[in-house]
Amino acid sequence: MRHFLLLRLLSGVAIAASITLAGPLAGPSAAYAQDKPAAEAADETPFDPLSVNTFSGAFLAARTADFDKDYATAVKLYKIALQFDPTNTDVKQRLMITQLMSGDFAEGVKLADTLKNDPSVERITSTVRGMEAIRKREYKSAEKILAYKGPNDLDRMMNDLLLAWAKFGDGKPKEALKLVTGMQGPEWLAIFKNYHAGALAAAAGDKATARARLNEAILDRNGAGAAPDTFIRAVMALARLEARDGNKQKALDAISVGDNFVTSYAPLKALRQSIEAGEKQEQQVRTAAQGAAAVLFSIGGALNRDGAEDIVALYLQAARALDPDSDDVLVLLGGIAENQKKPDIAIDYYRAVPEKSPMRRISELQLGLNLADTGKVDEAKKHLQELIDADPADLRSYLALGSVLSDAKDYRAMATLYDKAVSVIGSVPTRNHWSVFFQRGIAYERLKEWDKAEPNFRKSLELNPDQPQVLNYLGYSWVDMNRNLDEGLDMIRKAVSLKPDDGYIVDSLGWAYYRLGRFDDAVAELERAAELKAGDPTVNDHLGDAYWRVGRKLEATFQWNRALGLKPEDAEIVKIKDKIENGLADIKPSDPASAEAKEDKPAQKIAPEEKAADRKS
């Protein structure tokens, strides 16, 4: 998703290895728990951890809960397991980690003290104990605990930055700043080094050094790409510094640098309005504890991507323990809960964001989307509509509500909503508005009002000519309707060249070939799509159709059965079962291949990050 450069450099990080849940216990049992049909799960009696009365039962159940990211249940079960075997080190390790991941930092620290001599979790225990010492203002103890001589660049950077903030807390700001400015390491270190040097200097009252370091941070474009959350913090810190010093225009100029990096970012908009109104500005980081929390936020934000949720959550929970009011930490934790399919937990994080926080608007938008994910669609619609009414010019609110309406298949309301959004944009849309026209096009296409849909797709491409999702959607629609075939196929090919690893777009190319009767080409592309999106029923169904047309009928039946097992939409189940039983009818020589099963086309897949609303508003 993002931060790929940094992740590649840090692939050997010790803490990540320590918290990974490995072993045969994690896989089959967890997969079984997740894959049970909803109806069967609903009939079961809710699991009561207190009913477990053996060590093996408690440990196995705890591992399953752990794997499923149900940390609250895992904590209860690991505690039960320890009652049967109080000296079991493996259970203590997992209990400590799940306590930290669930936000119970105080209990996690207690276990970290008992495990401080265990080398397998030494990086976790030393970090946690060091953070706790800073929180308790025991800065000399923190310096001893956090001393690190290992080879890992990330661990060394983290410990040096934490040591610097401990020195700052101990009344030695010059030593702290010297430690940070003297840090050596890979290129990606610069953004972290400059931000924290600037934050330290600002907290110490050294405005000149703070200004110089924060300016270096916000001019580091490579660093911004590797650690965007830290970059935005640097922008906001510099803007606050300049505003507090009476340099209003310089403060606004700093915010403009951030606006050029990430458009329509609510916290930057809120800070701009606050500075323009002449409100007094306070730095986000003013104490050693807040500085240490900022270190973990910086690293957690940089590592935040699919597959790294555990280590990111660990860093962010520790950051939250040190700085409970850090709004951006809460928003990142909410995003992790979303990615882990825990919308109820995400909602709790978003609701915890302070009402006057610059991040509040973002948290409210995400809260609305998660309400819909929990089945509270009407509440989500009401919530998001209220956000639109409160600020009709904020287009993200329309995109968020549009996403809920799209998932509910209320395309008429979706089209009406985006009509209003386009009226807000006015007569001179910019590149940033491409998604509004794209979503309006989708709404009208779903309503089978192509005369209204096509102009919106064209407008979206006019604003953003190389947007792969729009190229894919318009190109596929043309091919599917047997119109503009050459142009449509070229559009899909271009989309694939722009996003070659997007299984949905590759599937579109394969299915376009299928519609055109180019079945060998279809098989080649659909096989690749099935590799990229192995768990998608539509992709496997398409591949089965293509196999049938090239005479690979046994493989076709296998793919259809696979598609059926992947829980396709209800409307597709009957069709797939019929194909499994009877195969595909022969194509009449007089019919164009593209005319086959015209009405059977399912709603076109869109990659999650390009759906009707950007989930990370």
Buried (B, 14 or more C-beta within 10 A) or exposed (E): EBBEBBBEBBEEBBBBEBBEBEEEBBEEBBEEBEEEEEEEEEEEEEBEBEEBEEBEBBBBBBBBBBBBBBBBBBBBBBBBBBEBBEEBEEBBBBBBBBBBBBBBBEBBBEBBEEBBEBEEBBBBBBBBBBBBBBBEBBBEBBBEBBEBEEEBBBBBBBBBBBBBBBBBBBEBBEEBBEBBBEBEBEEBBBBBBBBBBBBBBBBBEBBEBBBBBBBBBBEBEEBBBBBBBBBBBBBBBBBBBBBBBEBBEBBBEBBBBBBEBBEEBBBBBBBBEBBEEEEEBEBBBEBBBBBBBBBBBBBBBBBBBEEBBBBBBBBBBBBBBBBEBBBBBBBBBBBBBBBBEBBEBBBBBBEBBEEEBBBBBBBBBBBBBBBBBEEBBEEBBEBBBEBBEEEBEBBBBBBBBBBBBBBBEBBBBBBBBBEEBBEBBEEEBEEEBBBBBBBBBBBBBBBEBBEBBBBBBBBBBEBBEEBBBBBBBBBBBBBBBBEBBEEBBEBBBBBBEBBEEBBBBBBBBBBBBBBBBBBEBBBBBBBBBBEBBEEBBBBBBBBBBBBBBEEBBEBBBBBBBBBBEBBBEEEBBEBBEEBBEEBBEEBEEEEEBBEBEEEEBBEBBBBEEBBBBBBBB
